[in-house]
Amino acid sequence: MALVKFGGGITQMSGSIGGNTFARNRYGNYVRAKTTPINPNTALQQTVRAAMAFLTDRWSQDLTAAQRIAWNLYATSVQVKNRLGEDCYLSGFNHYIRSNMILKQLGLTIVDAGPTTFELPEQDPTLAVTGSEATQVLSVVYDDTLPWCDEDEAHMFLFQGTPQNAQRNFFAGPWRAGVPVSGDSVAPPASPEAMAAVFAVAELQRTWIYARIIRADGRLSNPFRADCFIAA
């Protein structure tokens, strides 16, 4: 479904209508022919679909009325960004799925109780990455003084995008998750994090990563990104 922003005529669009896909990069809005991806039903796709089905059923069958009310209250109190970069509100169900999908896929503890702090976790503006073809390791620098680092059951999820040619300036996916960095009240993690490359990298390629922070109460941050050129 496309999002359309109206002004004196249409001023911005995001998504697909008919055979066209509308998007925006740093140079402005653009449109391209819509493509329909193939559906090979890979093991990863099956994992994602199973996680979605599990959480949808859990929301309706296992959560108490009080827990669903708590998620709905959180949803009405917290704004997130849509594809046009504008603030919007999700439903409690959307936030529950948004927060727990990656937890379920990685076998981490699911959060059923709705958050009682009505704000998203902060992003980390210091996020940076370097990488090496020889080691196939991405070194991720982050602020290890942020509160999540000292919190049990809090995590920073790291995702790597498929490597691109050096001249590529934009990247929107696909992404794949690496091993999360987990908070610990006794022995908190220390920057940098040595992340094994999920996609093999080669010298001079450009690779992007993005991260999200989830707190122990289930609050999930907006994504934040970094990129680098791969060294030898």
Secondary structure, DSSP 8 states (H G I E B T S, - for coil): --EEEESSSEEEEEEEETTEEEEEETTEEEEEE---------HHHHHHHHHHHHHHHHHHHTS-HHHHHHHHHHHHH--EE-TTS-EE---HHHHHHHHHHHHHHTT-----S--SS-S-----TT-EEEEETTTTEEEEE--TTSGGGGSTT-EEEEEEE--B-TT-------EEE---EE--SSS---S-EEEE-SS---TT-EEEEEEEEE-TTS-B---EEEEEE-B-
